[in-house]
Amino acid sequence: MSTSRVPAILRGAVRSLRGAPKFDDRQYWEERYAAGGTSGDGSYGQLAEFKARVLNQFIVDRQIASAIELGCGDGNQLSLIHYPRYVGLDVSASAIRRCIDRFRGDRCKSFFIYDPEAYDDSSGIFRADAALSLDVIYHIVTDDLFELYMTHLCAAARRFVVVYATNEDRREATHVRHRAFSRWIDDRGEFELVEQVPNPYPGTGTQQSDASFFIFGRTSERAR
């Protein structure tokens, strides 16, 4: 259909969409933390306590000596988990500064700004027994950043990748896009699902979530 035959109101809508600024994942979170915002409902209350129970048991059962988290947020969830050694990365400098202040003096924890488009860890500095992604994947709305994030997450894991997220393709809000992320992991064949822990508080209300734990082990881990 030629442009001249498109109704004026639709032409205006198309122009508006074309001119609309692309959502910037990193800017959203930096502005949120800089304004005093938190990592959200999932990092507090009964949801945070549930995640801590699962992860603390995982650390003991799998003898996890070190962990790296891509998307550490404001550090409240971290305060409930007993990692022997921990590295936290986040796209928000304000969140990282908050974590540095909160855990100042804790020699078992380190924090760094994460820029997925300026990140190359070929020498394996940012590697740990377990690489974690908690309440992060459905906040990555752009495909290119999702691809980079998943690549970096899996490369950081010596033994396990631990994801707490939904696992379906669905858009919810400007800053929320649910993804069937396990397909991405399955397609590469480096990891296999070894455990799934459902959320005991399903739903979309306050202190509810449809996210669950997905724990993937490197295929070589089977020989351990």
N, C-alpha and C positions, 0 to 999 in steps of 0.2 A: 504494500500500500504506500503510495507516495505521501510525503509529508504534508502536501497541500490538502489531502483528503482526511487527515487526522483532525478531529475536533480541536478547537483552540484550547479548551480546558485540559485536554490530554497532552497537547504539545507543551503546555506550561508545566504539567506534572513531570513530563520526561526531562525538560530542561532543569527543573528543580532537583530531580534525582541525580542527573548528571553533574550538577553543580554542588551537590551536597558533600560536605567534607567526609572523608573516609574515617570510620571510627578508629581511634588510636588506643589500643589496649594499654600500652605503657603509660600514656599520658593520663588516662582515666584513673589508674591506680596511684600514680604519683600525686595527682591532685586530690584524690580521696584521702590518702595518708597525710599529705601536707596540711590538709584542712582539719586534721585530728580524727579522721575516721578510723575504723577498725577493719580487721580482716573479715568481719561479718559474723552472722549468727552461728555458723558452723564451727567457729573456733572458740566458742564459749558454751557454758552450760552443759546440758546432758549430752549434746553431740560431741563436744570436745572431750568429755569424760569417756564416752564410748570409744572414740578414736585412740585415746591414750591407753585404755585397757587393751585394745587389740595390738597396738604397736609395742607396748611394754612386754606383752606376752611373746610377740614375734621376736623381739630382741633376745629374750631368754631362750626360746625354743630353737632358734636358728643360730645362736651364738654370734650375734651381730656385733662386731667390734667398732664399726664406723658407719656413718650415714651421711648422705648429702641430700639436701632438700631444695628442689628448684621451685621457689615460690614460698619462702618462709613467712611472709607477711609480717604482722606486728609482734610475733613471738609468743602470743598467749598460748596457742596450742603447744608450742615447743616447751613451755614451762612445765607441762604435765608429763613429759616423756623422758625416759632415762637413757639417753644415748651415751655410750662410752666416749665417743668422739663424734663431733658434728660440724658440718659446714652448711651454712644457710645462704642461699642466693635469692635475690628478688630484683624485679625490674624497677622497683621504687627506691630511690635513694633515701627518701623520708622513712620508709619502713626499715631499711637497713640501719639507719642512724638510731631508730627507736630500739631495735634489737641490740645494737652495740651498747647503748645506755643501760638497757634492762639486764643484760648478762655481763656487764663489765666485771672483770675479775674472775670470770669462769674460764679457766684455761683449756677446757674441753670443747669450747665452741668458737667458731670463726664465722665471719659474715662478709659477703662481697656483693657488689652490684652486678646484676646479670643483664647483659644486653645481648639478646639472641643473635642479632645481626653483626655483632662485633665480639664473637666468642669462638675460639679455636683451641681446644685442649688436646692437641695431638700427642703431647708428652704424658698425658694422664695425670696431671696434678689434681684435677677435680674428679677423683674416683674414690669410691667407697664400697663396702660390702653391700649396702643397700642404697638405692637412689629412690627418693620419695617425691610424689606429687599428690598433695592433699588439697582438695577443693580448688584446683587450678585449671584443669583441662577445659571445663565448660565456661571458663572466663577468657579463653583465647578464641576470639571470634574470627580472626583472619587466617586463611589457609596457609599462607607462607610462614607465619609465626608458629602455627601449630606444627608444621613439618619440622621446623628448626628445633622447637621445644622437645618434641618426641625424640628426635635424633640425639640431642644433647642429654636428655634424661636416660636413655638406654645406654649411651656410651659411658655414662658416669657410674654404671652399676657393675661391680665385679661379679656379684652373685644374684642379687634380687632387685627387681623393680616393683615398688609398692605404689599403687594408685588408688586414691579414694575419689571416686567420681561416678557420674552416671555413665551408661554405656549404650547410648542410643543417639540417633541423629534427630535433633529437634531444636528449633530456635525458640527462645523464651523472651528475651529482652535485648536491648541494645548491647549490653555488656555480658549477655549470657547466651551461649550456643552449645548445646549438648552434642556430644560426638560419640559415635561407636568406635572408640579409640582402640579397642582390642583387635580390630581388624588390621590396624596399622602394625601392631606388634606381631600378630600372627603371620602377616605377609612376609616378614623379614626372617622368621625362623630362628632367631637367636634366643628367644625366651618362650617359655610355655607356662600356662596358667597352672599354679600348684595349689592355690587356695583362694576361695572367695568367701567373704564374710558379709552377710546382708546387714543392712541398717535396721536396728530394732525400733527406730522412730520414723517410719516412712511417711511421706506426705509433703505438702508444700507450705504448711503453716509455720509459725514461730517454733523454733527448736524441733523442726522436722526436716527430713531430707530424703530424697530418692537415691542418693549416692550410696555406694557400697565399697568395700575393700576388694581390690583385685591384686593378688600377689603373684608375680611372675618370677620364675627361676631361670637362670641361664641353662640351656640344654646340657651344658657340660657339668652342671651342678648335680645331675642325677648320679654321677659316678662318685660323689662324695660320701 
